[in-house]
Amino acid sequence: MSEAQPSTIDGAFRQPFNAQVAFFRQKLGNLVPTQWWDDMLKAEHDHGFMVAGAEKADLLADLAAAVDRGIAEGTTIEAFRKDFRAIVARHGWTGWTGENTPAGQAWRTRTIYVTNARTSYHAGRLTQLRAGKFPLWVYRHNDAVQHPRPLHVSWNGITLPPDHPFWQTHYTPNGWGCECYVLGARSPAAARRLGGNPDKSLPDGWDAIDPKTGEPPGVDKGWGYMPGNTVADAVQEMAAKTVQWPYTLAKAYMQDVPADTRDALATAYRSLPSVADDVRRYAQHALAEPAAQAVPPKTLGLLTDAQADLAHHATGVDVRGFDWALDASAVLHIADSHGNNVGEAQRGQEAVASGDYPLLPQLLNAVDRITRSGTVQGRPVVRVEGEIDGRRIGASFELRKGRRMLALLSFWLGKKKP
């Protein structure tokens, strides 16, 4: 097990691992409308996703998709903030804490991003610690924290067996912005190498309850629990089935989410501005770098159930659980076959440039037709069509059964109507 820990915001998101993603996605079947941050407390967060003040189902689905993308794909807080602003504007969401000032908005988006990143990270680590059967756990304070909490510093190095009551209330994180973490050790000597001190005693009153918070001293209200504890066995079972390569993590564990919620999340994913930005950058990279064909595909989100039904009817293949995918080699092919202004004008179409690729996720949310379009090397091909801003757009996708994806082959743009 890696001993890496999320010492920065980006560190928690940019190194997603299977148990972390499994923990977060097993919550997505329960999107919980709330008014206040403490409407859900402690282990309730193991079983549902919430954003304080978000009460409408479609708003929650969009916010969940943005957070999920950060956890599963390692997107930055800047990307999340861009998505958050677009979601708020699209839904007309007002009255949320922090909306009235730039500083408040920055604080609120950071809180949502970091809290979900860190709790999912530590829940995933809990699964790893238990799977590793470490006889000792070591509490570590992150020395890089700019404003350390004295009590958290005092717990640094505490080394105890995993069944000690201390971990039930002090497993990390222990509050808003807490960057402490827990490591597993095989022996007292190994614990010392990790910064632990097996001889260190717990401070007096560590398990007393502060009447103001309902938690032990030094633990913020609502944080005196072990994130992931109530679902650790299920998460471990889920994570054990995952092929660990980034593209697989981007779509793993979603089949256990109820179909209507899964479809809402897939549609929300394709609506995120950060996805459009990534698709454009992916196409630009493929065109600029001759070796880019070796780059892994870029997911465009899962097929909805309705899309899967249409594709199944067209191909005879059950594609539930498959995703739409952008392949670098297809970008080069499209540049050759649909990138010339003169040639496309003769077809009544417009040339495709790298800046047009953000239209792909829009197309996949506006699909009104999926038909069979021959085969490539024995693999079925489907033609997808839809209308965006009054013009017809189409793409063809190759069905790759082994990778459980429909990978882009071609892409064309109808002329814009006057």
C-alpha positions in Angstrom: 0.0 0.0 0.0 1.3 3.4 -0.9 2.1 5.7 2.1 1.3 8.8 0.1 -1.0 11.2 1.9 -3.1 14.2 0.7 -0.9 17.0 1.9 -2.4 19.5 -0.5 -5.7 20.1 -2.2 -4.4 18.9 -5.5 -2.7 15.9 -3.9 -6.0 14.5 -2.7 -7.7 14.8 -6.1 -4.9 14.1 -8.6 -3.9 10.7 -7.3 -7.3 8.9 -7.3 -7.2 5.2 -6.4 -9.8 2.5 -6.7 -11.0 2.3 -3.1 -11.4 6.1 -3.0 -13.5 6.1 -6.2 -15.5 3.1 -5.0 -16.3 4.8 -1.7 -17.6 8.0 -3.4 -19.6 6.3 -6.1 -21.4 3.9 -3.7 -22.9 7.1 -2.2 -24.2 8.4 -5.5 -27.4 6.3 -5.4 -28.5 8.5 -2.6 -28.4 12.2 -3.5 -29.8 13.9 -0.3 -31.5 17.3 -0.5 -30.5 19.5 2.5 -30.8 23.0 3.9 -27.9 23.1 6.3 -24.5 21.5 6.5 -25.5 19.5 9.7 -28.6 18.0 8.2 -26.4 14.9 7.6 -23.7 14.1 10.2 -20.9 11.6 10.7 -21.5 8.1 9.2 -24.6 9.3 7.3 -22.1 10.7 4.9 -20.9 7.2 4.1 -24.2 6.5 2.5 -25.2 9.7 0.7 -24.1 12.8 -1.1 -25.1 16.3 -0.1 -24.2 19.9 -0.7 -25.7 22.2 2.0 -28.6 24.2 0.7 -29.0 22.1 -2.5 -32.5 20.7 -2.5 -33.4 20.1 -6.1 -32.6 16.7 -7.6 -31.2 18.0 -10.9 -29.0 20.5 -9.1 -27.7 17.8 -6.8 -26.9 15.5 -9.8 -25.0 18.3 -11.5 -23.0 19.1 -8.3 -22.3 15.4 -7.7 -21.0 14.9 -11.3 -18.6 17.8 -10.8 -17.3 16.5 -7.5 -17.2 12.9 -8.9 -15.1 14.1 -11.8 -12.6 15.6 -9.4 -12.3 12.4 -7.4 -12.2 9.9 -10.3 -10.2 11.9 -12.8 -8.1 14.2 -10.6 -9.3 17.5 -11.9 -8.2 20.7 -10.3 -10.0 23.1 -8.0 -10.0 25.7 -10.7 -11.9 23.3 -13.0 -14.3 22.5 -10.2 -14.9 26.2 -9.6 -15.7 26.7 -13.3 -18.1 23.9 -13.3 -19.7 25.1 -10.0 -20.3 28.6 -11.5 -21.9 27.1 -14.6 -24.2 24.8 -12.5 -25.3 27.7 -10.2 -26.1 29.9 -13.2 -27.9 27.1 -15.1 -30.2 26.3 -12.1 -30.6 29.8 -10.8 -29.4 28.6 -7.4 -29.3 31.5 -5.0 -29.2 31.9 -1.2 -26.2 29.6 -0.8 -23.6 30.4 1.8 -20.8 32.4 0.3 -22.4 33.6 -2.9 -22.3 37.3 -2.2 -18.5 37.9 -2.4 -15.6 36.5 -4.4 -14.0 35.4 -1.1 -17.1 33.7 0.0 -17.4 31.9 -3.3 -13.8 30.8 -3.2 -14.3 29.5 0.4 -17.5 27.6 -0.5 -16.1 25.9 -3.5 -12.9 25.0 -1.7 -15.0 23.5 1.2 -17.1 21.4 -1.1 -14.1 20.2 -3.2 -11.7 19.6 -0.3 -14.2 18.0 2.1 -15.3 15.4 -0.5 -11.7 14.8 -1.6 -10.4 14.2 1.8 -13.2 12.2 3.2 -13.2 9.9 0.2 -9.4 9.6 0.3 -9.4 8.6 4.0 -12.3 6.3 3.5 -10.4 4.6 0.7 -7.3 4.4 2.9 -9.3 2.8 5.7 -10.2 0.0 3.3 -6.6 -0.4 2.4 -5.4 -0.3 6.1 -7.9 -3.1 7.0 -7.1 -5.1 3.9 -3.4 -4.9 4.8 -4.2 -6.2 8.3 -1.7 -3.8 9.9 -1.3 -4.5 13.6 -0.5 -0.9 14.3 -1.9 2.4 13.0 0.1 5.7 13.3 -1.5 9.1 13.6 0.4 11.7 11.7 0.0 15.5 11.7 0.9 17.2 8.5 3.8 19.6 9.4 3.2 21.6 6.2 -0.1 23.0 7.6 0.2 26.8 7.9 -2.1 27.1 10.9 -1.6 23.9 12.9 -4.1 23.0 15.6 -2.3 22.4 18.9 -4.3 19.3 19.8 -3.8 17.7 16.4 -0.1 18.4 16.8 -0.2 16.7 20.2 -1.6 13.5 18.7 1.2 13.3 16.2 3.0 9.9 16.5 0.3 8.2 18.5 0.6 4.5 17.6 -2.2 2.1 18.6 -3.8 -1.1 17.3 -6.7 -0.6 14.9 -9.4 -1.7 17.3 -8.5 0.9 19.9 -11.4 3.2 20.7 -9.3 6.3 19.8 -9.7 5.6 16.1 -13.5 5.6 16.3 -13.5 9.3 17.0 -10.0 10.4 15.9 -9.5 8.7 12.6 -8.7 11.4 10.1 -9.8 14.0 9.0 -10.9 15.5 12.3 -12.4 18.7 11.1 -12.8 21.2 8.3 -9.5 21.6 6.5 -7.7 18.9 8.7 -4.8 17.4 6.8 -3.8 14.8 9.4 -3.5 11.2 8.1 -3.1 7.6 9.3 -0.4 5.1 8.3 -0.2 1.3 8.9 2.8 -0.4 10.4 3.8 -4.0 10.7 5.8 -3.6 13.9 6.9 -1.0 16.5 10.1 -0.5 14.6 8.2 0.1 11.3 5.9 2.6 13.2 9.0 4.6 14.3 10.3 4.7 10.7 6.9 6.2 9.8 7.1 8.9 12.5 5.2 7.0 15.1 6.0 6.6 18.8 4.7 3.3 20.2 5.6 4.5 23.7 3.5 7.7 23.5 0.5 7.8 25.8 -2.9 9.3 25.0 -3.4 12.7 26.7 -5.7 12.8 29.6 -9.2 13.6 28.6 -8.8 12.6 25.0 -12.2 10.9 25.1 -14.1 13.5 27.0 -17.0 15.1 25.2 -17.1 18.9 24.7 -20.8 19.9 25.4 -20.6 22.6 22.7 -19.6 20.2 19.9 -20.7 16.8 21.1 -17.1 15.6 20.2 -13.8 15.0 22.0 -11.6 18.1 22.4 -9.9 19.1 19.1 -12.5 17.4 16.9 -14.9 19.6 15.0 -18.7 19.1 15.3 -19.7 16.2 13.1 -16.2 14.9 12.5 -15.8 12.4 15.4 -16.2 9.3 13.3 -14.3 7.1 10.8 -15.2 8.0 7.2 -16.0 4.9 5.3 -16.2 2.6 8.4 -19.8 1.5 7.8 -19.2 0.6 4.2 -15.6 -0.6 4.3 -16.3 -4.2 3.4 -18.5 -3.3 0.5 -15.9 -0.8 -0.8 -13.2 -3.4 -0.5 -15.2 -5.8 -2.5 -16.0 -3.2 -5.2 -12.4 -2.1 -5.4 -11.0 -5.6 -5.8 -12.8 -6.0 -9.1 -11.3 -2.9 -10.7 -8.7 -3.0 -13.5 -6.4 -0.2 -12.2 -5.8 2.1 -15.1 -7.1 5.7 -15.2 -9.6 5.2 -18.0 -11.2 2.3 -16.2 -11.5 4.3 -12.9 -13.3 7.1 -14.9 -16.3 4.9 -15.4 -16.0 2.2 -12.7 -18.7 1.3 -10.1 -21.5 3.2 -11.7 -23.7 0.1 -12.6 -24.8 -0.2 -9.0 -26.2 3.4 -9.0 -30.0 3.5 -9.8 -30.5 3.9 -13.6 -32.3 7.3 -13.4 -29.6 8.8 -11.2 -26.9 7.2 -13.3 -28.4 8.7 -16.4 -28.7 12.1 -14.7 -25.0 11.9 -13.7 -23.9 11.0 -17.2 -25.8 13.8 -18.8 -24.5 16.2 -16.1 -21.0 15.1 -16.7 -21.2 16.0 -20.4 -22.6 19.4 -19.5 -19.6 20.4 -17.4 -17.5 23.2 -18.8 -14.3 21.4 -17.6 -15.2 18.4 -19.8 -15.6 20.6 -22.8 -12.2 22.2 -22.0 -10.5 18.8 -21.6 -12.0 17.5 -24.9 -10.7 20.5 -26.8 -7.2 20.1 -25.2 -7.2 16.4 -26.0 -8.0 17.1 -29.7 -5.3 19.9 -29.8 -2.7 17.6 -28.3 -3.6 14.8 -30.8 -3.2 17.1 -33.7 0.1 18.7 -32.4 1.9 15.5 -31.3 2.5 12.7 -33.8 2.9 10.2 -31.0 -0.5 11.3 -29.4 -2.2 8.2 -30.9 -0.8 6.3 -27.9 -2.6 8.5 -25.4 -5.4 6.6 -23.6 -9.0 7.4 -24.8 -10.8 10.3 -23.1 -14.2 9.3 -21.7 -17.2 11.3 -22.7 -19.4 9.7 -20.1 -21.6 6.6 -19.9 -24.4 5.9 -22.3 -27.8 6.5 -20.8 -30.1 3.6 -20.7 -32.1 5.0 -23.6 -28.9 5.3 -25.7 -27.9 1.8 -24.7 -31.3 0.5 -25.9 -30.9 2.2 -29.3 -27.3 1.0 -29.7 -28.4 -2.5 -28.7 -31.1 -2.4 -31.3 -28.7 -1.2 -33.9 -25.8 -3.7 -33.2 -27.3 -6.6 -31.3 -24.8 -6.0 -28.5 -25.8 -5.2 -24.9 -23.8 -2.0 -24.2 -25.2 -1.1 -20.8 -22.2 0.1 -18.7 -20.3 1.2 -21.8 -19.2 4.8 -22.3 -18.7 7.1 -25.2 -15.0 7.7 -25.8 -12.7 10.1 -27.7 -9.7 8.3 -29.3 -6.6 10.3 -30.4 -6.2 8.3 -33.6 -9.8 9.4 -34.6 -8.9 13.0 -34.2 -6.1 12.6 -36.8 -8.5 10.7 -39.2 -11.1 13.4 -38.8 -8.6 16.1 -39.6 -7.8 14.3 -42.9 -11.4 13.4 -43.9 -13.4 16.4 -42.5 -10.9 19.1 -41.8 -10.8 20.7 -45.3 -13.1 23.7 -45.8 -13.4 23.2 -49.6 -14.1 19.5 -49.3 -16.6 19.9 -46.5 -18.4 22.8 -48.4 -19.0 20.4 -51.3 -20.7 18.0 -48.8 -22.8 20.8 -47.4 -20.8 20.6 -44.2 -18.3 22.7 -42.3 -14.7 21.7 -41.6 -13.9 20.2 -38.2 -11.2 22.0 -36.1 -9.9 21.2 -32.6 -12.1 24.0 -31.3 -15.2 22.1 -32.4 -14.6 19.0 -30.3 -16.5 20.5 -27.2 -19.6 19.9 -29.4 -19.2 16.2 -29.0 -20.4 16.0 -25.4 -23.2 18.3 -26.4 -24.1 16.0 -29.3 -24.2 13.0 -27.0 -26.7 14.9 -24.8 -28.8 15.8 -27.8 -28.9 12.4 -29.6 -32.1 11.8 -31.4 -30.9 9.0 -33.7 -28.5 6.0 -33.3 -28.2 3.7 -36.3 -25.9 0.9 -37.5 -23.2 2.1 -39.9 -21.3 -1.0 -41.0 -18.2 -2.5 -39.4 -14.5 -1.8 -38.9 -12.3 -4.9 -38.6 -15.4 -6.9 -37.6 -16.5 -4.5 -35.0 -19.9 -2.8 -35.3 -20.1 0.9 -35.9 -23.0 3.2 -34.9 -23.9 6.5 -36.4 -25.1 9.1 -33.9 -27.0 12.3 -34.9 -28.5 15.3 -33.1 -29.3 18.9 -33.5 -27.4 21.7 -31.7 -28.3 25.4 -32.1 -30.3 24.6 -35.3 -27.7 22.6 -37.2 -27.3 18.9 -37.7 -24.2 17.2 -36.2 -23.1 13.6 -36.5 -20.5 11.2 -35.4 -19.7 7.5 -35.8 -18.4 5.3 -33.0 -16.8 1.9 -33.1 -18.0 -0.6 -30.5 -15.1 -2.0 -28.6 -16.5 -4.8 -26.5 -13.4 -5.7 -24.6 -12.9 -2.1 -23.3 -16.7 -1.6 -22.9 -16.7 1.6 -24.9 -18.0 3.2 -28.1 -14.9 4.9 -29.4 -15.1 7.8 -31.9 -14.3 7.1 -35.5 -15.6 10.2 -37.3 -17.2 13.5 -36.7 -18.9 16.0 -39.0 -20.7 19.3 -38.8 -23.7 20.4 -40.7 -23.8 24.0 -41.9 -25.2 26.6 -39.5 -28.6 27.9 -40.5 -28.7 31.6 -41.4 
